[in-house]
Amino acid sequence: MEVTHVDVPFAGEGSGEAELTWGQRAMYQAMLRERSWMPMGGHRGVAGGTTVAAVAAELCYTMERYQAFRTRLRPRGEGPPAQVVAGAGVACLDVVEAGGADPIEVAVAVERSYREAEPDLARDWPMRMAVVCRGGVPARLVAVMPHLVTDGLGAAVMVDEVTRRVAGPVAGLTPLEIVDWQASPAGVRQHAGALRHWERHAAGLDAYGPRVVHGPRYRKCLLESPRLATRLPHAAARTGVDESTVLLAAYLTAIGRVAGRGTVAVRQVVSNRFRSGLSGVVSPITQLGLCAADVSGGFDAAVAAVARAALPARKHAYYDPFALDAPPTPCFNDRRSSTATAFGDAFGTSRPGTVEWSEPLPGPTEPLFLHVDDVQEQRFRAVRLMLDADTACFAPDEVEAIARAIEDLV
């Protein structure tokens, strides 16, 4: 495997030094908490006839269009770093010749090497990009970046615009403009309202654990459920709320049963892209909103209570996280691309899911973090529940019980 490097000069609009945005601060906190640079990205095929020069042009377009990709950090002692947006510079495209090897296998190896080598975010451009060639002809594209650059929805915006080579101006606010808004009277009011919400609902919340841990402390539990995919749209239609609210209510109820609590608080991931000027932003906008509800009654009552609590939780999920002493509560993230599923059996399958435990997590996590994903193949549909657990807070048997309870409740 031979690697060469192509310099890619760029010059984009907007430059300067500023505070981190609230979304960037939330990601930076998560990086410190989880002791990880939180890499995101992957590899994909390229269209036939694509040249190395065309891939370099794609990298140039990305660097010039989005401030986040030409942003580096400037450390400031014990406090949070500043962001420094460059107006121009030179990026690097790695050109990897696969030779006789399978380009997909080579791309997997390149992605793994990118993820394992932590970048210097004060010196390096945040995105690493490589094109894997066979006989000099591009076959796969690899791109890996820290979550500090953008969130999942922002990445989707970027991929779409890069694919279509959108020539118009960037939609919405740039990161530097977001910083200005957050310091404005409107931003100060938003932050103050959010702090009042958190202080009101976080008061009196008890921590989970600590308890004696047997085996690895940080673990990942998976439940892939065709039955959940089948029943979730029915539950949403019957209760008159969206599917995410049904899942969130089931999660709170399951935690309440395991922990013996009537009122349960969960931090839910909120996109914040419903806010003016933020829908098309390529920068981390997602933050955690605090949803607290009494789920001690029946499940329908729990769904109604969570539906009432979820709206203010989303409204107050935009704030400066450095000014907030957030409680170590479980977290919820519905990452599904769509919450509209056809009624009826999922291609005739409605069997319960199977619980599996994957390899231990490499570093710390929240007390419990539920990620929800779609699984859809030709004749198979399921909802995947992935629970990252701190077993000092929730023992493995409790984590399994929570996963099963979510499925059974729905």
N, C-alpha and C positions, 0 to 999 in steps of 0.2 A: 504494500500500500504506500504509494508515493504522494506526498503533500507539497503543493506549491501555494504561493500566496499572491493574490491580486489586490493592489491598492485601489480603493474606490473613493475618489474625492467627492465631496458634497458641499452644498451651501444652501441653507434653508432660512425661512423667515422666522424672526424672533430669536432673541438671545438675552442672556442676563443671569443674575444670581437672585434667588429668592428663597423664602421659607418653603418647606415641603407642603404640598396640599394636604388636606385632612385625609384623603384616600391614600396618599403616599405615606403619611405618618402611620396609618393603620397597618399598611403592609410592612413598614419598617419595624413597628412593634412586633408583628408576627414573626418576622425574621429573627429578631432578638430572642423572642420567647421560645421559638422552636429550634433555635440554633441552626438555622438553615438559610441559604440565600434564595430558597423557594423557586427553583428553576421551573419554567414552563416552556412548552414548545414540542417539537417532534420532527418527523421526517415525512416526506411525501414524494410521489412521482412528479416528473416534469413532462410537459407535452413534447411530442416528437418534433424534431427540428430545432429545439431550444439550444442556444449556444451559451458558452461561458460568459460571453459579453452581454447576452440578454439577462443572465442571472445577476451579473454585476450591476446592470442597469436597474434591476428590481431592488437591489440593496440600496443603490443611490436614491431611488424614488422614495423608499421607506425612510431613509435617514433625513432627506430634505423635507418630506411632508409632515412628519410627526416630531414635535419637540421631545417627546418622551424617549425617543431612540437616540437622541444626541444630548442626553442629560447625564451628568455625572454628579457625584456627591462631594461636598467639601466638609470634612470633619470639623467640629467646633468644640473640642474639649469634651466635657462630660455631657453636654446637651446634645440635642438632635442635630444631624448635619443639615447643611443648606443644599439646595439643588442648583447646579450650574448648567444652563442650557447654552450650548455652543452654536454660533451662527454658521460655522464652517469647520471642516476637518477632513480627515482621511480614515475611512473604515477599511476593514480587511475581509476579503472573501477567501476562505480556504478552498482550494481545488484539490480533491482527493481522487487519485486514479486507482480504481478497483482492480485493474489488471484482469486476472482470471477469476477473481472472487465474485460472489453474488453481490451486486450493488446494494440490495436491500440489507444483507448482513453487514456490509461495510457501513451503511448509513446508521444502522442500529449501534454499531461500535463507536462511530463518531458522536452520535447523540449521547451515548453513555459517557464518553470521555469529556464532553462538554459539561454534562451535569455533575460529574465528579470533581471537576477542577473549579473551585470557587473563584469568581472573578474579583478583581480589585475595582470596586465600584467608584473609587475616587480617581482612577487613572484610565480604566478601560471603557470603551463604549459598551453599553449594557447587552447588546445582542451579539451572539456568535452565529455565524452563518457559513455553511459549507455546501458545495455542490460535488456530488459523487459522480464520477465519469467512468465510462467503460470505453477504452480506446479513444479518449479525448472527447467523447460525446456525453453530455449530461444525462444522468439517469434518475438521480434522487437529489432532493433539496433538504438540507438539515438546518433548522433554526432553533436556538435555545436562548431564553432571556430570563432575567429575574422577574418575579411577580411585581416588583416595584415599578416596572415599565407600564404595565396595564393589567386589567382584570380580564376574565374570560370574554365578556361581552365587547370590551374594547378591542381585544384580539380579533374577534369576529369581524368588527368594523374594519380593522386594518387589513385583514386578509381579503375581504370583499373589495375594498378600494384599490388595493395593490393589484388584484386580479383584473379589475376593470380599468386600471390606470386612470382613475378619476382625475380630471384636470382642474376642476373648480377649487375654490378655497376650502380649507378644512371646516367641517361643520361644527358649530358650537364653539365653546371656549377652549383656548389652549391652556396647558397647565399654568403658565405664568399669569394668564388672565383669571384663572380660578383662584390663585393666591390673592390677587387683588380683590376679587369679590368677597372672599372669606374674611378679609380685613375690613370690609365696608360695613356700614350700619346694618344692612340687610343680613350680611353674614354673621355679624355679632348677635343679632336677634335670633337667628336660627340656632346658633350654638347655645345661647342662653336657654332657649326653650327646650333643647335636647337635654341639657344638664338637669333641668328641673324634672323632666320625665324620668331620667335615670335615678336621680336622688329619691324620687317618690317611690319607685317600684323596686329599687335595690335595697332599700332600708329593711333590715331584719332578715335578709336572706342568709341561711346557714351554708357553710362550705360543705363540700362532699369529701369524705375521708378526713385525714389520711388513715390508711390501714396497712397491715403487713402485706407485702407483695411476695408471692411465690412464683419465680420465673421472671421472664422479661416484663418490665413495668409498662412499656408503651406498646400496645398491640392493635391489630386491625382485624375486625370481624366483618364477614360478608354474608348477606342473605339475598339471593337472587330468586325472585318470586313471580312466576307466571300468574298465580292466584291474585296477587296484589294488583298486577296490571289489569286483570279482568274486573275486579270489584271496585277499584278506585273511582272510575267514572260514575258508576252507579251511586256510590256513597256521596260523591260531590253533588250529583243531581238531586238526590233525595234530601240532603241537608241544605241545598241552596247556596253553597260556597264553592270556591275553586279547589282543585285537587291539592294544591300546596297547603291550603289551610286544613284540609282533612288530615294530611300527613303530619302537619305540625301538631294538631290536636292529639293525634294518636301517639306521637312522640312524647308530648308533655304528660299524657295520661299514663303511658308506660313507665316513664321515669317516676311519676308520683306513686305508682303501685310498688315499684321496687324499693324506693327510698322512704315510703311511708309518709308522703307529704300530700296535703290537699292542694296547696297553692304551689305551682312550679314556675320557675323562670327559665327561659331559654333565650340565648342570643341568636337571632336569625340573620343570615346574610341578606342584605338589602342592596339592590343594584343602584339605587339613587338616580337612575337614568330617566325617571319620570320628571325630574326637575328641569327647569328652563335652562337651555344651553348645554345640557350634559348628555343628551341621548346618543350623540355620535362621537363622544370624546374618546380618544385613544390615550388613556391614562387610568390608573386605578381610582375608581369612584365608589366601588362597593365598600360598605362598612357594615358593622354589626348593630342591629337594633334589638332592644330588650323587650321581650314579650313575656308578660307574667299573667297567669290566669288560674282561677280555681277550677281544677279538673277532678274534684272529688265526687261529683255526681255521675250520672250515666254518660255514655259517650256522646249522644246528641247534645246534651247540655254542655259538655266539654267543647264540642265543635263550635257551638254558639258563643261560648265565653272566649275561646281563642280567636274567633273571627272578630269579636269586639276589640280584643287586645292587640291584634296584629296591625290594625290601621294606625294607631298612635305609635306603635313600635317602628313602622316603616317611616312615618312622618318625622320621627326624632332619631333617625339613623344617620344623620348628617351632622357631624360635630368634630371638634378637635379631640382626638383620643388621648393626646398627651395631658389634657386637662381633666381627664376622667379616671377615677379609680374603679375600673370595671370589676364586678364580682366574678369569680371563677366559676361561671355557670356552664352547663352543656350548651352546645351550639348546633345549628341546623342550617343546611345548605341544599336547597332543591336545585340541582344543576341540569334538570331535564330540558331539552330543547323545546318541548311542547307539553302542555298539560291537557291537551284535548285528545282523548283516546276513544276509539269507537266503542259503542256499547256491545255487549255480548261476550262470549268466550274469546280469549286471545288466541285465535286460530285453533279453537277447540281445546286449549290447555288451561286448566285451572288448578293445577296441583300446587301444594304448598312448596315454599322454597326450602333450600338446604343451607344450613349454616356451615360456614367454613372459616378457618382462621388462617391468615396469610403470614408472611414473614414478619417478625417484630419491626415496629417503626424505628427509623434511625435516630429519632430524637424526641423531645417532649411534645405533648399535645395538650389540648384542653381536657377537662375532666371527661367529657364525652363529646364527640363531634360526628353528627350524622350527615353524610353526603348521600343524596338521592340521584340516581342516574337511570336513563332509559337503556334497555337492552332489546334490540330489535334486529332479527335476522329474517330469512326468507319465510319460514313457517314457525317462528318462535318470537314471542314478545314477553318481556318481564320487566319488573321494576327492581333495580338493585339498591339495597340498603348497605352502605359501607360505614361502619362505625369505628372511628379511631378512638381508642380508649386509654385513659390513664388508670391502670388497674389498682392504683392506690386510692382511687375514688370510686370506681365501679369494678367489682370483681368480674372475671370472665363469665361466670354463670349468670350474673346480673345483666351483663351486656347481651348475652344470648336471649335471656328472658325479655329484654326490652325489644330486640329485633322481632321475636316471635309475637309479642303483644301488639306491635304495630300492625303486623300482618293480620292477626286475628281480629283486632278492633275494626279495621277497615272492612 
